[in-house]
């Protein structure tokens, strides 16, 4: 039977780092695309 009462702090920190990297990998290009789109859309109104 496996021991599920063990606390593994390093695994939790490792998962948190992976989560931040994943969001950064998706979020940074997404934010850049939204900003570029807004800048180009503003050209239509000038």
Secondary structure, 3 states (H helix, E strand, C coil): CCCCCCCCHHHHHHHHHHHHHHHHHHHHHHHHHHHHHHHHHHHCCC
